[in-house]
Amino acid sequence: MTSKDISVSRNDGLDRYELRLDGTLVGVAEYQVEPASVALTHTNMEPDFRHQGYSSRLARFAVEDIISGGRRIKPYCSYMAAYLRKHPEYSHHVSWPQE
């Protein structure tokens, strides 16, 4: 098994966080900026890269970036909601959408 160069970044032009392996885009977490929060609306990982920890790495980057920007997190995406429920250390930064 070879080691892959993993990079995660925020793409403000497309309103999404991106995870790349060896320069190839394999996962995204889309968002919408609101006045006091960032709504995480959709997460997608290419099928060949699912269940390998890449989605959680993308989620952690997005969550920590939003927090460092002083905004709250609104998880409309089911994956992001599940990630945040598994990580209570972020709970005081989350505004849960009305169900």
C-alpha positions as CSV (number, residue, x, y, z in Angstrom):
1,M,0.0,0.0,0.0
2,T,1.4,3.4,-0.9
3,S,1.0,6.6,1.1
4,K,-1.2,9.2,-0.5
5,D,-0.6,13.0,-0.3
6,I,-3.8,14.2,1.4
7,S,-4.8,17.9,1.3
8,V,-8.0,19.5,2.7
9,S,-8.9,23.1,1.9
10,R,-11.7,25.6,1.7
11,N,-12.8,26.7,-1.7
12,D,-14.6,30.0,-1.2
13,G,-15.4,30.4,-4.9
14,L,-17.4,27.2,-4.9
15,D,-18.6,27.3,-1.3
16,R,-17.2,24.0,-0.3
17,Y,-14.4,22.2,1.5
18,E,-12.4,19.9,-0.7
19,L,-10.3,16.8,0.1
20,R,-7.7,15.8,-2.5
21,L,-5.6,12.7,-2.7
22,D,-2.4,13.1,-4.8
23,G,-4.0,16.2,-6.3
24,T,-7.2,14.5,-7.3
25,L,-10.5,15.8,-5.9
26,V,-12.2,12.9,-4.1
27,G,-14.5,14.5,-1.5
28,V,-16.4,17.7,-0.9
29,A,-18.5,19.3,1.9
30,E,-20.7,22.0,0.6
31,Y,-21.7,25.0,2.7
32,Q,-23.7,28.2,2.8
33,V,-22.5,31.2,4.9
34,E,-25.1,32.8,7.1
35,P,-24.8,35.9,9.2
36,A,-23.6,34.1,12.4
37,S,-23.2,30.6,11.2
38,V,-22.2,28.2,8.4
39,A,-24.7,25.7,7.2
40,L,-23.2,22.4,6.1
41,T,-25.5,21.3,3.4
42,H,-24.0,18.2,1.6
43,T,-21.0,16.0,1.9
44,N,-19.9,13.6,-0.9
45,M,-16.9,11.2,-1.1
46,E,-16.1,9.3,-4.3
47,P,-17.2,5.6,-3.7
48,D,-13.7,4.2,-3.9
49,F,-12.6,6.4,-1.0
50,R,-15.5,5.8,1.4
51,H,-15.0,4.0,4.7
52,Q,-11.3,4.8,4.9
53,G,-11.5,7.8,7.3
54,Y,-11.3,10.5,4.6
55,S,-14.9,11.8,5.2
56,S,-14.2,12.3,8.9
57,R,-10.9,14.1,8.0
58,L,-12.9,16.4,5.7
59,A,-15.5,16.9,8.4
60,R,-13.0,17.7,11.1
61,F,-11.3,20.3,8.9
62,A,-14.6,22.0,8.0
63,V,-15.8,22.1,11.6
64,E,-12.5,23.4,13.0
65,D,-12.3,26.0,10.2
66,I,-15.8,27.3,10.9
67,I,-15.1,27.5,14.7
68,S,-11.8,29.3,14.1
69,G,-13.7,31.9,12.0
70,G,-16.0,32.6,15.0
71,R,-19.2,31.2,13.5
72,R,-21.6,28.5,14.6
73,I,-22.1,25.2,12.7
74,K,-25.6,24.3,11.3
75,P,-25.5,20.6,10.2
76,Y,-28.2,20.1,7.5
77,C,-26.1,17.3,6.0
78,S,-26.8,13.9,7.6
79,Y,-23.1,12.9,7.5
80,M,-22.1,16.1,9.3
81,A,-24.9,15.8,11.8
82,A,-23.7,12.2,12.6
83,Y,-20.1,13.4,12.8
84,L,-21.0,16.1,15.3
85,R,-23.1,13.8,17.4
86,K,-20.0,11.5,17.7
87,H,-17.8,14.4,18.7
88,P,-19.5,16.2,21.7
89,E,-16.4,18.4,22.1
90,Y,-17.9,20.5,19.4
91,S,-21.4,20.6,20.8
92,H,-21.2,24.2,22.2
93,H,-20.5,25.4,18.6
94,V,-23.5,23.7,17.0
95,S,-26.9,25.2,16.2
96,W,-29.1,22.3,15.3
97,P,-31.6,23.0,12.6
98,Q,-35.3,22.7,13.5
99,E,-36.5,19.2,12.8
